[in-house]
Amino acid sequence: MKQIQLESYGLPEEVARCVEVPDVGPAGPGEVVFDVIAFPINPADVMTCMGHYRIRLNFPATLGAECVGRVIEVGPGVETVKPGDLVINLMRDNWTQKRKVRVENIIRLPEAIDLRQAAMVRINPPTAHLMLTDLVDLNPGDWIVQNAANSAVGRLVVALAKTRGIRTVNVVRREDVFHQLSALGADICLLDDDNLPSRIAERLQGSSVRLGLDAVGGLATKRIGVCVEDGGVVANYGRMSGDEPVFGAAELIFRGVTLTGFMLGRALARRDRSNVQSIYDTLISEVLAGRLSAPVDTIYPIEAIREALIHARSPGHKGKVLVAPNGMI
């Protein structure tokens, strides 16, 4: 079977190769084997290739924190899924044609779900959902601010906040995405620059911002910190700029703003399996209803992983890049 492997750290398109590896073998007790239908290329995957992510690899290594698959075999004792079921996998190493995992690491999906959206439901939707529920006790009418609002997570934050009556200030680098975010329910869209805090204050006319979400890092983190209210919270969950977050002493010391970090794995690890299942059930219902979705730019075959990675890293691509290991979808 085909699998994407890395032999070393480096530019993703230079170190990731499509290779032939042995089949995963039959399902044992409590195990599930599934064909991978599609997987996305996420920023964390790119950072892992380059050695900039928290996970350290043992080479040769494969990648991929999420995918959608179809069950082809279940082992003795497996009762919650059956051959033919659509599933997502809570484990890593999904850049491959076939996976074998423990059944407790599987979330079953309804057959009606869009396969492209299903490939992206494992990480970004629960990230957006839990940042809106775990960090601050938000109520309808409250304001939040986020940068990287045009990212996959950013768009989901807009959509989820809208359904809960939470108002959003959305900071981006390109004005041409304002109308897209407004169509999702964004209340305010602004370009990021050094005057961002004063421009937000002017637009809000005395209303305060309770929560800031930062996926950029560097001085962008500091600007988000200035925007939130005294005693507010800023959560950093990425560094798209490549720079470590910078935060102001005035915000930390004099205004009591909390800078924290958010990582989905840590948030889910605090919950038992039934609670994790409930989170995904809720989000999958939103996907089926059409209220949660992320744009897809292009789908590549697994053999074209180099081209897929170049595309995913290129500026201005209009959605997620997916790879279909077992035939195009």
C-alpha positions as CSV (number, residue, x, y, z in Angstrom):
1,M,0.0,0.0,0.0
2,K,1.0,3.6,-0.5
3,Q,2.1,5.9,2.4
4,I,3.7,9.3,2.8
5,Q,7.0,9.1,4.6
6,L,9.6,11.5,5.8
7,E,13.3,10.6,6.1
8,S,14.3,13.9,7.7
9,Y,13.1,17.4,8.6
10,G,13.1,20.0,5.8
11,L,10.9,21.7,3.3
12,P,7.8,19.6,3.2
13,E,7.8,19.2,-0.6
14,E,11.4,18.0,-0.5
15,V,11.3,15.6,2.4
16,A,7.8,14.0,2.0
17,R,7.7,11.0,-0.4
18,C,5.0,8.6,-1.5
19,V,6.4,5.1,-0.9
20,E,5.2,1.5,-0.9
21,V,4.9,-0.1,2.6
22,P,3.5,-3.5,3.9
23,D,-0.2,-3.8,4.3
24,V,-1.6,-3.2,7.8
25,G,-2.8,-6.8,8.1
26,P,-6.1,-8.2,9.5
27,A,-8.0,-6.6,12.4
28,G,-7.3,-8.2,15.7
29,P,-9.5,-8.2,18.8
30,G,-10.9,-4.7,19.4
31,E,-9.4,-3.4,16.2
32,V,-10.7,-1.7,13.1
33,V,-9.2,-1.5,9.6
34,F,-10.3,1.2,7.3
35,D,-9.4,2.7,3.9
36,V,-8.4,6.3,4.1
37,I,-10.7,8.3,1.7
38,A,-9.1,11.7,2.2
39,F,-6.9,13.7,4.5
40,P,-6.2,17.4,4.7
41,I,-2.8,19.2,4.8
42,N,-2.9,21.3,7.9
43,P,-0.4,24.0,9.2
44,A,0.6,21.6,12.0
45,D,1.6,19.0,9.4
46,V,3.8,21.5,7.5
47,M,5.4,22.6,10.8
48,T,6.0,18.9,11.7
49,C,7.8,18.3,8.4
50,M,10.1,21.3,9.1
51,G,10.8,20.2,12.7
52,H,9.0,23.2,14.2
53,Y,6.1,21.3,15.9
54,R,6.0,19.9,19.4
55,I,6.0,16.3,18.1
56,R,9.5,14.9,17.5
57,L,9.6,12.2,14.8
58,N,11.5,8.9,14.7
59,F,12.5,8.5,11.0
60,P,11.2,7.1,8.7
61,A,7.9,8.7,9.9
62,T,4.5,9.4,8.5
63,L,2.2,12.3,9.3
64,G,-1.4,13.4,9.5
65,A,-3.6,14.1,12.5
66,E,-6.9,13.7,10.7
67,C,-8.7,11.9,7.9
68,V,-12.0,10.3,6.9
69,G,-12.1,6.6,6.1
70,R,-14.5,3.7,5.4
71,V,-14.3,0.6,7.5
72,I,-13.3,-2.6,5.6
73,E,-12.8,-5.0,8.5
74,V,-13.5,-5.2,12.3
75,G,-11.9,-7.6,14.8
76,P,-13.5,-9.8,17.5
77,G,-15.4,-7.8,20.1
78,V,-16.0,-4.7,17.9
79,E,-19.7,-3.8,18.1
80,T,-19.9,0.0,17.6
81,V,-18.8,0.0,13.9
82,K,-19.2,-2.4,11.0
83,P,-17.7,-2.7,7.5
84,G,-18.9,0.0,5.3
85,D,-19.2,2.7,8.0
86,L,-17.7,6.1,7.6
87,V,-15.3,7.0,10.4
88,I,-12.8,9.6,11.6
89,N,-9.7,8.5,13.5
90,L,-8.6,10.2,16.7
91,M,-5.0,9.0,16.2
92,R,-2.2,10.3,14.0
93,D,-0.3,8.9,11.1
94,N,-3.1,9.1,8.6
95,W,-1.2,10.1,5.4
96,T,-1.6,6.6,4.0
97,Q,-4.0,4.4,2.1
98,K,-5.1,2.2,5.0
99,R,-5.1,2.3,8.8
100,K,-5.6,-0.2,11.7
101,V,-6.5,1.3,15.0
102,R,-8.3,0.4,18.3
103,V,-12.1,0.9,18.1
104,E,-12.1,3.4,20.9
105,N,-10.1,5.7,18.7
106,I,-12.9,5.8,16.1
107,I,-15.8,8.2,15.7
108,R,-18.5,6.8,13.4
109,L,-20.0,9.3,10.9
110,P,-23.4,9.4,9.3
111,E,-23.4,8.2,5.6
112,A,-25.0,11.5,4.5
113,I,-22.0,13.7,5.6
114,D,-20.1,15.4,2.8
115,L,-16.8,13.5,2.5
116,R,-14.7,16.6,2.0
117,Q,-16.0,18.2,5.2
118,A,-15.7,14.9,7.0
119,A,-12.0,14.8,6.2
120,M,-11.6,18.1,8.2
121,V,-14.0,17.5,11.1
122,R,-11.5,16.0,13.5
123,I,-9.5,19.1,14.5
124,N,-10.7,22.5,13.4
125,P,-14.4,22.3,14.4
126,P,-13.7,21.1,18.0
127,T,-10.9,23.6,18.3
128,A,-13.3,26.4,17.4
129,H,-16.0,25.0,19.6
130,L,-13.9,24.5,22.7
131,M,-12.1,27.9,22.5
132,L,-15.6,29.4,22.6
133,T,-16.6,27.3,25.6
134,D,-13.6,26.4,27.7
135,L,-11.7,29.7,28.0
136,V,-14.3,32.3,29.1
137,D,-18.0,31.9,30.1
138,L,-19.4,33.8,27.1
139,N,-23.0,34.9,26.9
140,P,-25.1,36.1,24.0
141,G,-24.1,39.7,23.1
142,D,-20.5,39.3,24.3
143,W,-17.7,40.4,21.9
144,I,-14.6,38.4,21.0
145,V,-11.7,39.3,18.7
146,Q,-9.7,36.9,16.6
147,N,-6.9,37.2,14.1
148,A,-6.4,34.8,11.2
149,A,-10.2,35.0,10.9
150,N,-10.0,33.7,7.3
151,S,-8.3,30.5,8.3
152,A,-10.3,27.3,8.6
153,V,-10.6,27.6,12.4
154,G,-11.3,31.4,12.1
155,R,-14.3,30.8,9.8
156,L,-15.6,28.1,12.1
157,V,-15.3,30.5,15.1
158,V,-17.4,33.0,13.2
159,A,-20.1,30.4,12.3
160,L,-20.3,28.9,15.8
161,A,-20.3,32.3,17.5
162,K,-23.1,33.4,15.3
163,T,-25.3,30.5,16.3
164,R,-24.7,31.4,20.0
165,G,-25.3,35.1,19.7
166,I,-21.6,35.9,20.4
167,R,-20.4,38.9,18.4
168,T,-17.0,38.8,16.6
169,V,-14.4,41.2,15.5
170,N,-12.4,39.5,12.8
171,V,-8.9,40.5,11.9
172,V,-7.3,39.5,8.5
173,R,-4.6,40.6,6.2
174,R,-6.7,41.0,3.0
175,E,-9.7,43.1,2.5
176,D,-11.1,40.9,-0.3
177,V,-12.2,38.3,2.3
178,F,-14.4,40.7,4.2
179,H,-17.5,39.7,2.2
180,Q,-16.9,36.0,2.7
181,L,-16.6,36.4,6.5
182,S,-19.7,38.7,6.6
183,A,-21.6,36.0,4.8
184,L,-20.7,33.6,7.6
185,G,-22.0,36.0,10.2
186,A,-19.0,38.1,11.1
187,D,-20.0,41.4,12.8
188,I,-16.9,43.4,12.1
189,C,-13.9,42.8,9.8
190,L,-10.7,44.8,10.0
191,L,-7.2,44.7,8.5
192,D,-4.4,44.0,11.0
193,D,-2.0,46.9,11.6
194,D,-0.4,48.8,14.5
195,N,-3.6,50.9,14.9
196,L,-5.8,47.9,15.4
197,P,-6.7,48.4,19.1
198,S,-7.8,52.0,18.5
199,R,-9.9,51.1,15.5
200,I,-11.6,48.3,17.3
201,A,-12.4,50.6,20.3
202,E,-13.8,53.2,17.8
203,R,-16.1,50.6,16.2
204,L,-17.3,49.1,19.5
205,Q,-18.2,52.5,21.0
206,G,-17.6,51.5,24.7
207,S,-18.4,47.8,24.5
208,S,-15.7,45.5,25.8
209,V,-14.0,42.4,24.3
210,R,-13.9,39.5,26.7
211,L,-11.8,37.0,24.7
212,G,-9.1,37.2,22.1
213,L,-8.0,34.4,19.9
214,D,-4.5,34.5,18.3
215,A,-3.2,32.2,15.7
216,V,-0.5,34.5,14.3
217,G,2.0,35.1,17.1
218,G,4.7,37.8,17.2
219,L,3.4,41.3,17.7
220,A,0.0,40.3,16.5
221,T,-0.5,38.6,19.9
222,K,0.3,41.9,21.6
223,R,-2.2,43.8,19.5
224,I,-4.9,41.3,20.4
225,G,-4.0,41.7,24.1
226,V,-4.5,45.4,24.0
227,C,-7.9,44.9,22.5
228,V,-9.4,42.8,25.3
229,E,-10.9,44.2,28.5
230,D,-9.2,44.4,31.9
231,G,-9.1,40.9,33.3
232,G,-9.8,39.4,29.8
233,V,-8.2,36.4,28.2
234,V,-6.1,35.9,25.1
235,A,-5.6,32.4,23.9
236,N,-2.7,31.7,21.5
237,Y,-3.3,28.5,19.4
238,G,-0.8,29.0,16.6
239,R,2.0,31.0,15.1
240,M,1.4,31.5,11.4
241,S,3.9,34.3,11.4
242,G,6.6,31.9,12.5
243,D,7.4,34.1,15.5
244,E,6.9,33.4,19.2
245,P,4.0,35.3,20.8
246,V,4.9,38.8,22.2
247,F,2.7,40.2,25.0
248,G,2.7,43.6,26.7
249,A,3.7,44.0,30.4
250,A,1.0,46.6,30.8
251,E,-1.7,44.0,29.8
252,L,-0.2,41.3,32.1
253,I,0.6,43.5,35.1
254,F,-1.6,46.5,35.2
255,R,-4.7,45.3,33.4
256,G,-4.7,41.7,34.6
257,V,-5.1,40.2,31.1
258,T,-4.4,36.4,31.0
259,L,-2.3,35.0,28.1
260,T,-2.9,31.3,27.8
261,G,-2.4,28.6,25.2
262,F,-4.9,26.3,23.6
263,M,-4.3,22.9,22.2
264,L,-7.1,20.5,21.1
265,G,-5.3,17.4,22.4
266,R,-4.9,18.8,25.9
267,A,-8.6,20.0,25.9
268,L,-9.9,16.6,24.9
269,A,-7.6,14.7,27.2
270,R,-9.4,16.3,30.2
271,R,-12.7,14.6,29.0
272,D,-13.8,11.0,29.1
273,R,-14.7,9.1,26.0
274,S,-18.5,9.8,26.3
275,N,-17.9,13.5,26.5
276,V,-15.6,13.5,23.5
277,Q,-18.2,11.6,21.6
278,S,-20.8,14.1,22.6
279,I,-18.7,17.0,21.3
280,Y,-18.2,15.3,17.9
281,D,-21.9,14.4,17.7
282,T,-22.8,18.0,18.2
283,L,-20.4,19.3,15.6
284,I,-21.3,16.6,13.1
285,S,-24.9,17.7,13.4
286,E,-23.9,21.2,12.6
287,V,-22.0,20.0,9.5
288,L,-25.0,18.0,8.3
289,A,-27.2,21.0,8.8
290,G,-24.9,23.1,6.6
291,R,-24.0,25.5,9.4
292,L,-20.4,24.4,9.6
293,S,-18.2,24.0,6.6
294,A,-14.7,24.9,5.4
295,P,-13.7,25.7,1.8
296,V,-11.7,23.2,-0.2
297,D,-9.3,24.5,-2.8
298,T,-8.0,21.3,-4.5
299,I,-7.8,17.6,-4.1
300,Y,-4.7,15.7,-5.1
301,P,-3.9,12.0,-5.5
302,I,-1.4,10.6,-3.0
303,E,1.2,10.2,-5.6
304,A,1.2,14.0,-6.1
305,I,2.1,14.8,-2.5
306,R,4.9,17.1,-3.6
307,E,2.5,19.3,-5.7
308,A,-0.1,19.2,-2.9
309,L,2.4,20.4,-0.3
310,I,3.6,23.2,-2.6
311,H,0.0,24.3,-3.1
312,A,-0.9,24.1,0.6
313,R,2.1,26.4,1.4
314,S,1.5,28.9,-1.3
315,P,0.0,32.3,-0.3
316,G,-3.5,33.0,-1.3
317,H,-4.9,29.5,-1.8
318,K,-8.6,29.6,-1.4
319,G,-9.3,26.8,1.1
320,K,-7.9,23.5,2.4
321,V,-5.8,21.2,0.2
322,L,-6.9,17.6,0.5
323,V,-5.3,14.3,-0.6
324,A,-7.3,11.3,-1.7
325,P,-5.1,8.1,-1.3
326,N,-7.6,5.6,-2.8
327,G,-9.1,7.5,-5.7
328,M,-10.5,10.9,-6.1
329,I,-13.7,12.0,-4.4
